[in-house]
Each structure stands twice: as C-alpha cells, then as structure tokens.
Amino acid sequence: MLQQTQVARVIPRFISWMQEFPDAASLSRAPKSRVLLAWSGLGYNRRALALHAASSVIAGPWAGILPPDEKALMSLPGV
C-alpha cells in the first residue's frame, strides 16, 4: 500500500483492510469486487488483485505447510 502512496493516506486504509481481511483465508474468500472496493483510492489495482490471488495460494494449497521456502514465495502472484 505504501508504494507511491503517502503514509498519511495509507494508515487508515491499512487499518480498515486488516479489520476486513485479517488473514489470507478471509482475503481469498472475498469477491474481487470487494477487494477492489477496499483498495480504491490507493492506485494500482493490480496490487490488490495480486494480493487476492496470492492469498488463494497461501490459504489453499499452502495451508498448513508454512513457512514456504524462498522459491515458493517468489512464485506467488505479484512477487
């Protein structure tokens, strides 16, 4: 969220984001439209979509096998 966005604008959005999506499972279950709405105003919506896609991997196939190795992390969408 902080990449090219002022800290003062991010802080309240980050708090709201974490309340709505406290973990990868909750983010992965959310519809893309809700994720984009929660991200709106921060720019670069592809970042929100990449987080959503990565959360699906983390909460799905990787569930219970964390922490993954560096190669696995580098394979996540958006990394």
VEXKOLZA-445202 format. One line per field, with one value per residue: residue number from 1; residue in one letter; x, y, z of N, C-alpha, C in turn. Coordinates in pm, 1 decimal. Example, Ala and Ser with C-alpha at 12.3 -4.5 7.8 and 13.67 -1.06 7.14 Angstrom:
% VEXKOLZA-445202
pos: (1, 2) .
code: (A, S) .
n.c1: (1319.0, 1285.0) .
n.c2: (-569.0, -225.0) .
n.c3: (780.0, 708.0) .
ca.c1: (1230.0, 1367.0) .
ca.c2: (-450.0, -106.0) .
ca.c3: (780.0, 714.0) .
c.c1: (1320.0, 1290.0) .
c.c2: (-330.0, 3.0) .
c.c3: (780.0, 787.0) .
% end
This chain:
% VEXKOLZA-445202
pos: (1, 2, 3, 4, 5, 6, 7, 8, 9, 10, 11, 12, 13, 14, 15, 16, 17, 18, 19, 20, 21, 22, 23, 24, 25, 26, 27, 28, 29, 30, 31, 32, 33, 34, 35, 36, 37, 38, 39, 40, 41, 42, 43, 44, 45, 46, 47, 48, 49, 50, 51, 52, 53, 54, 55, 56, 57, 58, 59, 60, 61, 62, 63, 64, 65, 66, 67, 68, 69, 70, 71, 72, 73, 74, 75, 76, 77, 78, 79) .
code: (M, L, Q, Q, T, Q, V, A, R, V, I, P, R, F, I, S, W, M, Q, E, F, P, D, A, A, S, L, S, R, A, P, K, S, R, V, L, L, A, W, S, G, L, G, Y, N, R, R, A, L, A, L, H, A, A, S, S, V, I, A, G, P, W, A, G, I, L, P, P, D, E, K, A, L, M, S, L, P, G, V) .
n.c1: (81.1, 202.7, 369.3, 438.2, 230.9, 114.8, 202.5, 24.4, -219.1, -233.9, -237.9, -505.3, -642.1, -502.6, -555.7, -833.6, -838.7, -708.2, -889.6, -1105.3, -992.9, -833.4, -662.6, -507.3, -695.9, -948.1, -921.4, -888.3, -1140.3, -1302.0, -1493.1, -1356.0, -1448.0, -1510.1, -1259.0, -1129.0, -1286.3, -1226.5, -962.8, -972.1, -873.9, -612.0, -462.3, -309.9, -455.1, -394.4, -223.4, -385.8, -535.1, -331.6, -257.7, -494.1, -498.0, -259.2, -327.5, -510.8, -352.0, -191.7, -381.6, -494.9, -354.7, -113.2, -183.7, -119.8, 140.0, 320.4, 617.9, 678.4, 948.8, 1201.8, 1193.3, 932.8, 788.5, 863.6, 719.0, 462.6, 169.6, 224.0, 467.8) .
n.c2: (-120.1, 118.6, 182.4, 439.0, 583.1, 815.3, 802.2, 902.9, 874.7, 602.8, 477.7, 484.5, 331.9, 91.1, -3.1, -38.3, -229.4, -448.4, -503.8, -594.5, -798.8, -1001.3, -1217.2, -1451.7, -1638.1, -1510.7, -1300.8, -1443.6, -1558.5, -1344.2, -1164.7, -1049.3, -798.4, -680.8, -669.5, -492.6, -265.9, -213.5, -145.4, 81.0, 406.6, 387.7, 337.5, 159.8, -96.8, -356.2, -452.0, -509.6, -713.9, -899.6, -953.7, -1073.5, -1301.3, -1425.0, -1476.7, -1676.7, -1892.2, -1915.0, -1964.9, -2187.9, -2430.6, -2410.9, -2415.4, -2494.2, -2573.2, -2377.2, -2209.4, -2126.8, -2197.9, -1978.0, -1991.8, -2079.5, -1862.1, -1666.9, -1747.1, -1662.6, -1482.3, -1154.4, -1115.4) .
n.c3: (0.0, 56.1, -150.9, -355.5, -241.3, -9.4, 336.3, 528.5, 397.7, 374.6, 630.5, 766.4, 576.2, 573.2, 832.1, 815.2, 607.5, 729.9, 931.0, 784.6, 629.1, 793.7, 763.8, 534.2, 450.9, 482.3, 300.9, 63.2, 33.1, -20.7, -263.0, -573.2, -644.5, -399.4, -278.9, -451.0, -406.5, -138.1, -172.0, -324.3, -425.6, -355.0, -573.1, -854.1, -894.3, -964.6, -773.9, -554.4, -668.4, -710.8, -445.1, -363.8, -529.7, -443.1, -179.1, -213.6, -284.6, -56.5, 145.4, 43.3, -129.9, 15.0, 279.5, 610.2, 559.5, 594.0, 710.0, 367.8, 135.9, -8.9, -290.4, -335.9, -233.2, -415.9, -631.3, -597.8, -704.2, -822.5, -699.0) .
ca.c1: (0.0, 285.2, 445.8, 389.2, 113.6, 157.7, 177.5, -96.7, -335.1, -234.0, -262.9, -645.0, -681.8, -441.8, -632.6, -961.4, -809.1, -677.4, -1013.4, -1189.0, -919.3, -728.1, -574.0, -512.5, -820.7, -1059.0, -898.7, -911.3, -1284.5, -1371.0, -1502.7, -1260.9, -1510.1, -1498.1, -1116.7, -1101.9, -1353.3, -1147.3, -835.3, -993.4, -808.6, -469.1, -397.5, -251.3, -545.9, -336.2, -163.4, -492.9, -567.7, -220.7, -273.1, -607.9, -454.1, -160.1, -396.3, -575.0, -247.0, -149.4, -490.0, -535.8, -254.4, -6.2, -237.8, -59.5, 279.9, 400.2, 654.7, 734.4, 1086.0, 1212.9, 1148.9, 786.9, 741.9, 886.0, 620.3, 332.1, 128.8, 260.5, 601.7) .
ca.c2: (0.0, 237.9, 213.0, 557.0, 638.8, 882.1, 728.6, 955.8, 817.8, 457.0, 429.7, 444.9, 227.8, -33.4, -47.4, -88.0, -351.5, -556.2, -540.1, -670.9, -915.5, -1022.8, -1327.5, -1491.6, -1709.8, -1416.2, -1229.5, -1534.6, -1582.6, -1221.7, -1145.0, -949.8, -665.6, -627.3, -640.0, -369.2, -156.3, -184.6, -90.0, 201.2, 527.9, 363.6, 324.7, 31.7, -203.4, -489.3, -495.7, -572.0, -840.5, -992.0, -996.7, -1165.7, -1426.5, -1486.1, -1528.3, -1803.4, -1994.4, -1929.4, -2025.1, -2311.8, -2537.2, -2399.4, -2416.3, -2593.1, -2604.9, -2255.5, -2113.0, -2180.1, -2155.4, -1856.2, -2019.9, -2082.8, -1724.5, -1595.0, -1792.9, -1605.1, -1374.6, -1019.4, -1106.5) .
ca.c3: (0.0, 68.8, -271.8, -425.7, -174.7, 112.9, 460.4, 592.4, 328.7, 387.6, 766.5, 791.0, 481.3, 619.9, 948.9, 763.7, 532.0, 824.0, 1000.2, 691.6, 580.8, 894.1, 728.1, 393.4, 422.5, 464.8, 175.6, -50.2, 21.0, -61.6, -408.4, -626.0, -642.8, -262.9, -259.6, -525.4, -337.1, -18.0, -216.9, -405.4, -379.4, -332.3, -703.7, -894.6, -851.1, -987.1, -647.4, -476.3, -734.0, -683.3, -305.4, -361.3, -590.8, -354.4, -60.1, -251.5, -278.5, 83.4, 223.2, -22.5, -138.7, 113.9, 415.7, 698.2, 527.7, 604.8, 608.2, 244.3, 107.3, -89.7, -427.7, -333.5, -216.3, -541.0, -730.1, -569.0, -794.9, -782.0, -639.2) .
c.c1: (85.5, 363.5, 375.7, 257.8, 159.9, 114.1, 47.1, -223.9, -346.6, -279.0, -410.2, -693.1, -626.8, -520.1, -765.8, -943.7, -788.6, -799.1, -1102.1, -1124.2, -803.5, -629.4, -593.9, -644.0, -937.0, -1043.4, -928.7, -1059.9, -1361.1, -1381.1, -1405.4, -1318.9, -1498.2, -1353.1, -1081.9, -1167.7, -1274.4, -1014.8, -852.3, -933.5, -660.2, -392.0, -345.6, -333.8, -489.3, -268.4, -267.0, -529.7, -457.2, -226.3, -385.6, -567.2, -352.6, -226.9, -466.2, -475.7, -210.0, -256.0, -535.6, -427.5, -144.4, -55.2, -174.6, 84.3, 368.5, 504.1, 713.5, 878.6, 1084.5, 1162.9, 996.3, 731.0, 756.0, 785.9, 481.4, 297.3, 167.9, 398.2, 705.1) .
c.c2: (126.5, 272.9, 324.2, 610.9, 696.5, 804.8, 774.3, 902.4, 667.8, 411.0, 393.7, 333.9, 91.9, -89.1, -106.5, -220.6, -469.2, -596.7, -626.5, -801.3, -945.6, -1134.2, -1364.5, -1560.3, -1613.3, -1336.4, -1319.3, -1562.5, -1461.2, -1214.8, -1035.7, -809.0, -600.7, -588.3, -509.5, -248.3, -116.0, -117.4, 47.1, 325.0, 511.1, 349.0, 184.7, -87.4, -342.9, -541.3, -565.8, -707.6, -943.9, -1041.4, -1099.5, -1302.1, -1499.0, -1544.7, -1660.7, -1918.9, -2022.2, -2000.5, -2158.7, -2416.5, -2530.3, -2409.4, -2529.5, -2626.7, -2480.3, -2272.1, -2179.9, -2132.8, -2034.5, -1877.7, -2020.5, -1942.2, -1645.1, -1635.9, -1733.0, -1494.4, -1238.1, -1004.4, -1097.4) .
c.c3: (0.0, -56.7, -349.2, -368.9, -41.7, 236.7, 525.6, 526.6, 352.2, 526.3, 790.5, 698.2, 523.0, 738.5, 904.8, 690.4, 627.0, 906.6, 911.9, 647.8, 677.3, 861.1, 581.1, 358.4, 399.5, 335.5, 55.9, -72.6, -31.3, -213.4, -453.1, -620.0, -504.8, -233.2, -329.6, -459.5, -212.2, -54.2, -283.7, -340.5, -354.7, -463.4, -728.9, -844.9, -872.8, -860.4, -560.7, -536.5, -712.3, -539.4, -293.4, -417.5, -501.8, -230.9, -90.1, -248.7, -133.0, 166.4, 165.3, -18.7, -32.5, 258.0, 496.5, 667.8, 529.8, 714.1, 485.0, 225.2, 13.3, -231.9, -435.9, -319.5, -345.7, -649.0, -708.2, -670.7, -737.7, -722.0, -749.1) .
% end
